[in-house]
Protein backbone atom coordinates (compact mmCIF):
# COMPACT_ATOMS: atom_id res chain seq x y z
CA UNK A 1 0.00 0.00 0.00
CA UNK A 2 2.98 2.31 0.57
CA UNK A 3 3.93 2.36 -3.12
CA UNK A 4 0.40 3.41 -4.17
CA UNK A 5 0.49 6.29 -1.69
CA UNK A 6 3.92 7.37 -2.91
CA UNK A 7 2.84 7.26 -6.56
CA UNK A 8 -0.38 9.19 -5.89
CA UNK A 9 1.53 11.81 -3.89
CA UNK A 10 4.08 12.44 -6.64
CA UNK A 11 1.90 11.95 -9.76
CA UNK A 12 0.49 15.47 -10.07
CA UNK A 13 3.73 17.35 -9.27
CA UNK A 14 5.62 15.18 -11.77
CA UNK A 15 2.94 15.78 -14.40
CA UNK A 16 3.16 19.54 -13.83
CA UNK A 17 6.94 19.41 -14.16
CA UNK A 18 6.57 17.41 -17.36
CA UNK A 19 4.15 19.97 -18.82
CA UNK A 20 6.44 22.85 -17.86
CA UNK A 21 9.43 20.98 -19.30
CA UNK A 22 7.68 20.38 -22.63
CA UNK A 23 6.55 24.02 -22.72
CA UNK A 24 10.12 25.15 -22.07
CA UNK A 25 11.48 22.74 -24.71
CA UNK A 26 8.98 24.08 -27.29
CA UNK A 27 9.74 27.65 -26.14
CA UNK A 28 6.12 28.37 -25.22
CA UNK A 29 5.23 31.17 -22.79
CA UNK A 30 3.94 28.81 -20.09
CA UNK A 31 2.96 31.43 -17.50
CA UNK A 32 1.06 33.55 -20.01
CA UNK A 33 -0.73 30.48 -21.30
CA UNK A 34 -1.58 29.49 -17.72
CA UNK A 35 -3.07 32.94 -17.02
CA UNK A 36 -5.03 32.84 -20.29
CA UNK A 37 -6.46 29.43 -19.37
CA UNK A 38 -7.43 30.72 -15.93
CA UNK A 39 -9.22 33.67 -17.53
CA UNK A 40 -11.17 31.31 -19.80
CA UNK A 41 -12.05 29.15 -16.79
CA UNK A 42 -13.54 32.12 -14.94
CA UNK A 43 -15.56 33.12 -18.02
CA UNK A 44 -16.85 29.55 -18.33
CA UNK A 45 -17.84 29.51 -14.65
CA UNK A 46 -19.89 32.68 -15.11
CA UNK A 47 -21.59 31.29 -18.21
CA UNK A 48 -22.55 28.12 -16.28
CA UNK A 49 -24.13 30.03 -13.39
CA UNK A 50 -27.66 30.50 -14.84
CA UNK A 51 -27.93 26.82 -15.75
CA UNK A 52 -26.71 25.80 -12.30
CA UNK A 53 -29.23 28.04 -10.53
CA UNK A 54 -32.05 26.66 -12.72
CA UNK A 55 -31.17 23.05 -11.83
CA UNK A 56 -30.90 23.81 -8.11
CA UNK A 57 -34.32 25.50 -8.11
CA UNK A 58 -35.89 22.56 -9.96
CA UNK A 59 -34.41 20.07 -7.48
CA UNK A 60 -35.60 22.11 -4.53
CA UNK A 61 -39.15 22.21 -5.93
CA UNK A 62 -39.13 18.45 -6.53
CA UNK A 63 -38.12 17.68 -2.95
CA UNK A 64 -40.22 20.38 -1.27
CA UNK A 65 -43.42 19.62 -3.15
CA UNK A 66 -43.57 16.06 -1.90
CA UNK A 67 -43.57 14.65 -5.43
CA UNK A 68 -40.53 12.55 -4.60
CA UNK A 69 -42.18 10.99 -1.53
CA UNK A 70 -45.42 10.38 -3.44
CA UNK A 71 -43.64 8.50 -6.24
CA UNK A 72 -41.80 6.34 -3.70
CA UNK A 73 -45.09 5.49 -1.99
CA UNK A 74 -46.49 4.19 -5.26
CA UNK A 75 -43.67 1.77 -6.02
CA UNK A 76 -42.70 0.73 -2.45
CA UNK A 77 -44.77 -2.52 -2.44
CA UNK A 78 -43.21 -3.71 -5.68
CA UNK A 79 -39.68 -2.90 -4.49
CA UNK A 80 -40.20 -4.64 -1.17
CA UNK A 81 -41.49 -7.73 -2.97
CA UNK A 82 -38.31 -8.02 -5.06
CA UNK A 83 -35.99 -7.27 -2.14
CA UNK A 84 -35.04 -3.64 -2.84
CA UNK A 85 -35.36 -1.31 0.14
CA UNK A 86 -37.70 1.59 -0.74
CA UNK A 87 -35.49 3.93 1.31
CA UNK A 88 -32.91 3.84 -1.49
CA UNK A 89 -35.31 5.12 -4.19
CA UNK A 90 -34.81 8.84 -3.44
CA UNK A 91 -31.10 8.41 -4.08
CA UNK A 92 -31.74 6.55 -7.34
CA UNK A 93 -34.10 9.30 -8.51
CA UNK A 94 -32.07 12.30 -7.36
CA UNK A 95 -28.58 11.09 -8.35
CA UNK A 96 -28.98 11.74 -12.11
CA UNK A 97 -30.21 15.25 -11.33
CA UNK A 98 -27.86 16.61 -8.68
CA UNK A 99 -24.72 15.42 -6.98
CA UNK A 100 -25.27 17.70 -3.98
CA UNK A 101 -28.84 16.53 -3.46
CA UNK A 102 -27.71 12.91 -3.85
CA UNK A 103 -24.94 13.45 -1.31
CA UNK A 104 -27.52 14.85 1.09
CA UNK A 105 -29.76 11.82 0.58
CA UNK A 106 -26.79 9.47 1.04
CA UNK A 107 -25.75 11.25 4.24
CA UNK A 108 -29.31 11.05 5.54
CA UNK A 109 -29.53 7.32 4.76
CA UNK A 110 -26.19 6.64 6.45
CA UNK A 111 -27.17 8.70 9.50
CA UNK A 112 -30.49 6.87 9.76
CA UNK A 113 -29.42 3.30 9.02
CA UNK A 114 -25.68 3.36 9.76
CA UNK A 115 -22.67 3.09 7.44
CA UNK A 116 -22.35 -0.68 7.87
CA UNK A 117 -26.02 -1.43 7.23
CA UNK A 118 -27.24 -2.88 3.95
CA UNK A 119 -28.85 0.46 3.02
CA UNK A 120 -25.72 2.42 3.99
CA UNK A 121 -23.52 0.20 1.86
CA UNK A 122 -25.99 0.25 -1.01
CA UNK A 123 -26.26 4.04 -0.88
CA UNK A 124 -22.48 4.42 -0.88
CA UNK A 125 -22.06 2.00 -3.77
CA UNK A 126 -24.87 3.62 -5.75
CA UNK A 127 -23.37 7.07 -5.15
CA UNK A 128 -20.10 5.91 -6.68
CA UNK A 129 -21.63 3.89 -9.52
CA UNK A 130 -23.82 6.57 -11.08
CA UNK A 131 -23.39 10.13 -12.27
CA UNK A 132 -25.30 13.41 -12.41
CA UNK A 133 -26.37 12.93 -16.01
CA UNK A 134 -29.13 15.53 -16.28
CA UNK A 135 -27.05 18.08 -14.39
CA UNK A 136 -24.07 17.53 -16.69
CA UNK A 137 -26.20 17.75 -19.82
CA UNK A 138 -28.05 20.86 -18.66
CA UNK A 139 -25.06 22.79 -17.40
CA UNK A 140 -22.28 21.84 -19.79
CA UNK A 141 -24.28 21.30 -22.95
CA UNK A 142 -26.16 24.54 -22.23
CA UNK A 143 -22.92 26.44 -21.68
CA UNK A 144 -21.49 25.46 -25.06
CA UNK A 145 -24.80 25.81 -26.89
CA UNK A 146 -25.58 22.20 -27.77
CA UNK A 147 -29.32 22.02 -28.43
CA UNK A 148 -29.81 18.42 -29.63
CA UNK A 149 -28.90 16.17 -26.73
CA UNK A 150 -31.41 13.40 -27.32
CA UNK A 151 -28.92 10.53 -27.61
CA UNK A 152 -26.72 11.83 -24.81
CA UNK A 153 -29.72 11.83 -22.46
CA UNK A 154 -30.69 8.28 -23.41
CA UNK A 155 -27.18 6.87 -23.07
CA UNK A 156 -26.47 8.76 -19.85
CA UNK A 157 -29.69 7.66 -18.16
CA UNK A 158 -29.17 4.09 -19.37
CA UNK A 159 -25.69 4.14 -17.83
CA UNK A 160 -27.20 5.41 -14.57
CA UNK A 161 -29.80 2.64 -14.61
CA UNK A 162 -27.10 0.02 -15.19
CA UNK A 163 -25.09 1.51 -12.31
CA UNK A 164 -28.11 1.38 -10.00
CA UNK A 165 -28.96 -2.21 -10.92
CA UNK A 166 -25.32 -3.30 -10.66
CA UNK A 167 -25.06 -1.63 -7.24
CA UNK A 168 -28.11 -3.48 -5.97
CA UNK A 169 -26.91 -6.83 -7.32
CA UNK A 170 -23.32 -6.49 -6.09
CA UNK A 171 -24.21 -5.20 -2.62
CA UNK A 172 -26.86 -7.93 -2.27
CA UNK A 173 -24.37 -10.63 -3.30
CA UNK A 174 -21.59 -9.37 -1.04
CA UNK A 175 -23.46 -8.03 1.98
CA UNK A 176 -27.04 -9.22 1.53
Phi and psi in degrees as a GROMACS rama.xvg file:
@    title "Ramachandran Plot"
@    xaxis  label "Phi"
@    yaxis  label "Psi"
@TYPE xy
-64.0474  -35.8565  UNK-2
-70.0313  -35.807  UNK-3
-65.4128  -42.1813  UNK-4
-63.6797  -42.6909  UNK-5
-63.8197  -44.6389  UNK-6
-63.0873  -45.6991  UNK-7
-66.9389  -30.0971  UNK-8
-70.149  -38.3684  UNK-9
-96.7142  -7.62501  UNK-10
-62.801  -51.0438  UNK-11
-68.2324  -46.6572  UNK-12
-59.4216  -38.9236  UNK-13
-66.5187  -38.5576  UNK-14
-63.9699  -43.2922  UNK-15
-62.2048  -42.3859  UNK-16
-62.93  -38.4637  UNK-17
-63.0379  -45.764  UNK-18
-62.0301  -45.446  UNK-19
-64.1018  -37.6658  UNK-20
-64.4785  -43.2734  UNK-21
-65.5143  -41.0807  UNK-22
-62.0432  -41.4136  UNK-23
-66.2944  -41.8251  UNK-24
-63.3232  -38.7166  UNK-25
-85.9221  1.45261  UNK-26
59.3389  43.6031  UNK-27
-93.2403  146.459  UNK-28
-77.7046  85.2292  UNK-29
-62.292  -41.6247  UNK-30
-66.3687  -43.3141  UNK-31
-63.4085  -40.5795  UNK-32
-65.6727  -37.2351  UNK-33
-62.3846  -45.7561  UNK-34
-64.5856  -40.8873  UNK-35
-62.0935  -41.9146  UNK-36
-64.706  -39.3344  UNK-37
-62.8114  -39.6602  UNK-38
-64.1813  -41.7527  UNK-39
-65.3855  -35.8838  UNK-40
-63.8605  -40.7804  UNK-41
-66.2293  -41.8272  UNK-42
-62.0463  -41.0648  UNK-43
-63.9876  -41.402  UNK-44
-60.3699  -41.9542  UNK-45
-67.8054  -34.6497  UNK-46
-72.0495  -24.6988  UNK-47
-80.372  -20.2377  UNK-48
-55.483  -46.7304  UNK-49
-62.2275  -37.7822  UNK-50
-67.8627  -39.3346  UNK-51
-64.2631  -45.2538  UNK-52
-62.1324  -42.7142  UNK-53
-59.401  -43.7091  UNK-54
-66.5403  -41.2365  UNK-55
-65.0578  -38.0795  UNK-56
-66.0442  -43.2633  UNK-57
-62.0073  -41.3925  UNK-58
-65.7997  -42.1476  UNK-59
-61.745  -41.2993  UNK-60
-65.0699  -41.9114  UNK-61
-59.9844  -46.0348  UNK-62
-73.3926  -41.4892  UNK-63
-72.3044  -30.034  UNK-64
-73.8534  -18.236  UNK-65
89.4255  1.43372  UNK-66
-62.5754  -35.2901  UNK-67
-65.5766  -46.6874  UNK-68
-65.0004  -37.6214  UNK-69
-64.6945  -42.0862  UNK-70
-67.2862  -34.4482  UNK-71
-67.1103  -40.7522  UNK-72
-59.6496  -33.1744  UNK-73
-70.5319  -37.8945  UNK-74
-101.505  -1.31184  UNK-75
-57.5438  -43.2236  UNK-76
-62.5877  -38.7005  UNK-77
-66.1565  -45.2466  UNK-78
-62.4171  -43.307  UNK-79
-62.4433  -37.7794  UNK-80
-65.1602  -32.2427  UNK-81
-98.163  5.76396  UNK-82
89.6395  16.2772  UNK-83
-102.885  125.052  UNK-84
-68.0753  126.441  UNK-85
-61.2478  -22.8562  UNK-86
-61.1768  -22.0126  UNK-87
-84.2778  -15.0225  UNK-88
-59.3693  -42.421  UNK-89
-57.2888  -37.6328  UNK-90
-65.637  -43.1399  UNK-91
-63.4662  -34.021  UNK-92
-80.6473  -36.0488  UNK-93
-85.087  -29.4819  UNK-94
-55.4962  -44.1609  UNK-95
-67.3918  -15.4411  UNK-96
-93.2233  -47.8702  UNK-97
-149.176  128.501  UNK-98
-68.6661  -39.1214  UNK-99
-66.5844  -43.5469  UNK-100
-64.4688  -40.3708  UNK-101
-65.5739  -38.4465  UNK-102
-64.6994  -38.0423  UNK-103
-63.5078  -42.9869  UNK-104
-64.9825  -42.4943  UNK-105
-62.5382  -44.6053  UNK-106
-61.6858  -39.8953  UNK-107
-65.0246  -43.5812  UNK-108
-63.5749  -42.1779  UNK-109
-68.4695  -38.2459  UNK-110
-66.9306  -36.1322  UNK-111
-76.7086  -46.8156  UNK-112
-103.095  -16.454  UNK-113
96.3074  148.694  UNK-114
-69.793  -25.2132  UNK-115
-97.033  5.92513  UNK-116
-79.1899  166.129  UNK-117
-59.0883  -45.2184  UNK-118
-66.8453  -39.4597  UNK-119
-62.6105  -43.4016  UNK-120
-68.5734  -39.9088  UNK-121
-65.1871  -42.7817  UNK-122
-62.744  -42.7359  UNK-123
-64.9481  -42.3246  UNK-124
-67.5501  -41.783  UNK-125
-64.7291  -38.6353  UNK-126
-60.5235  -38.7433  UNK-127
-85.3451  -13.318  UNK-128
-100.781  -4.09196  UNK-129
-127.253  173.969  UNK-130
-135.381  172.287  UNK-131
-90.878  67.4844  UNK-132
-57.1261  -53.1216  UNK-133
-66.325  -36.3671  UNK-134
-62.6622  -47.9418  UNK-135
-60.3396  -46.8706  UNK-136
-64.5666  -42.951  UNK-137
-65.6993  -50.1671  UNK-138
-73.7919  -55.6472  UNK-139
-76.6204  -42.1194  UNK-140
-65.5213  -38.9744  UNK-141
-64.0739  -37.3749  UNK-142
-67.1886  -33.365  UNK-143
-98.7639  0.875381  UNK-144
84.6871  20.3181  UNK-145
-77.9088  121.616  UNK-146
-97.4953  -36.592  UNK-147
-97.2754  98.1334  UNK-148
-118.497  23.7985  UNK-149
-55.7  -50.1016  UNK-150
-72.7507  -34.1746  UNK-151
-64.2155  -39.2223  UNK-152
-64.2442  -46.445  UNK-153
-61.9962  -48.4454  UNK-154
-67.3774  -41.67  UNK-155
-63.1129  -46.0606  UNK-156
-68.4726  -34.7054  UNK-157
-63.8682  -41.7946  UNK-158
-63.1141  -39.2955  UNK-159
-63.2395  -43.8058  UNK-160
-61.1763  -43.5391  UNK-161
-62.6559  -40.9109  UNK-162
-63.0234  -39.67  UNK-163
-66.424  -47.8503  UNK-164
-63.73  -43.6019  UNK-165
-62.326  -39.5497  UNK-166
-60.4495  -46.3555  UNK-167
-62.9448  -45.3371  UNK-168
-64.7536  -48.1247  UNK-169
-66.6973  -44.7835  UNK-170
-67.1823  -35.839  UNK-171
-65.4797  -42.6311  UNK-172
-67.0717  -39.2157  UNK-173
-84.6156  -44.1895  UNK-174
-113.234  -10.4459  UNK-175
